[in-house]
Amino acid sequence: MLGPMDSRSPTTTQQAIGAAAEERVASVLRAAGWAVLARNVRVGRSELDIVALDPGPPASIVVVEVRARGRRDYGLAEETLDYRKRAALRRGIGELLASGVLPDGSPLPRLPLRFDLVAVDRGPDGGEAVRHHRGAPL
């Protein structure tokens, strides 16, 4: 089943940090000329943070996983993408491709698919570091 994620507001500090990071990343992608096709897509039991169109070249559909950390005490945001989350993303991407449609019912464009990881870390000074890993391994 394909659909948007529940639109309730975040309930924990970490959820609020994640939601703000996803919003920031979506804004950065749009500013770079990407079209954000869907956000917080529920596919089966998986969630895809952002599904976007990278105009390229070459043009691609990109599933973007956003990982955020409020502090660096326990490592970088990239380090939170563990094997369970990668497996869930593989399942979700497979189900999205099999359905061929976005949550709004529009067809998924017939373009190559890529997976990107975007990490957002908040530094001790309150500034953010955003790192975009294109073609990250799943």
N, C-alpha and C positions, 0 to 999 in steps of 0.2 A: 504494500500500500504506500502510495506516494502522497506527501502532503506537507504543509508548512508546520513548523514546530509550534508548540503552545506559546502564545504571545504574552504569558504572564511575566511580570517583572522579576528580575533575579532575586533570589532569597538569601544568598550568602555573599560575603565579600568577594570570594573567588569568582562566583558567577557574575557579579557586577563588573569585576575586572575583565573577565572574558567577554562579556557583552560590549563593553566599551572598546576593547581591542578589536573585536569584529567590526564594529561601526567605523573605527579609525581605518582599518585595512580596506574596507569597502570604499571609503572616501578616497584613499590613496590610489586604489585601482581605477576608480572613475576618473580621477585627475590625470592618470596616465593614459587615458583613452580607452580603457576597457569598458565593456558593458556588463554590469552585474545582472545576471539572468534570474537568480534566485538566492535566497539566504535562509539558513537554518532549515534545510530540506530534510524531512523525515522520509527515509526510504527503508521500509521494513522496520527493523529495530535499530538502524543506524541513523546518524545525523551527518549531513554534509554542511559545513559552515557557509561556504560561498561557492556558487557555480557561476562562472563568468566566461565571457568571450574575450580572449586576447586577440586583438586585431593583427598581431604579428608584425612582419612576416615570419613564419607562416601563421595564418589564423588558426586558433585552437580553442576548443572548449577546455576550461581549466577548473578542476575541483581544487579549491583552496582550503586548507586546514589552517586555522588560526590557533596558535598556542601562546598563552600569555602568562607572565609571572609578575606579581606585584613586588617581589623582592628577589634578590639573587643569592640569598643565603643557602639555598639548596640546589643551585645549578641554574643553567640557562633554560629558557622556554622550550628550545628544541629537544631537550633531554626528556621532556614529558610525553613525547610521542612513542609510547611503548608498543610491544608486539600485539597486545590486545586491541589497542586503538587502531593500529595498522590493519589488523585483520577485520575489524569492524568497518573501516574505510573501504577496504577491498570489496567486502560484501555490498556495502551501500552503493559504491560506484558500479558494480556489476548489475545491481537491481535497477539503478537509474538508466544504464545503457539498455537493459532488457525492456524497460517500460517505454523508452524512447520519447517520453514527455516530461515537461517541467511541471511543477506543482500547479501552475495556472492553466494547465491543459495545452499549452503551446508545444509544438514538437521540438525536441532537442535537435539543434542544428547538426547536420551530418559533416562533422569536422573531426580531425584527430583530437584525441583526449590526452590531457597532461595532468599530473598531480603536482601542486606546489604547496610548500609549507611556508607560512609566514609567522615568524616569532616576534613577539613584542615583550620587551623587558622594561620595567620601570626602574630607573637608577635611584640611588639614595638622594640625589638632588631633585627628584621629581620628574626629570626628563625621561623621554622614551627612546629606546633603541628598537628600530624595526628592521628585521632582516628577512629578505625574500629569497627563498631557496627554490629556484625553478627546476622542474623535473626531478623533484625529490623522490627517492626510492620508497616504494610501498612494500 
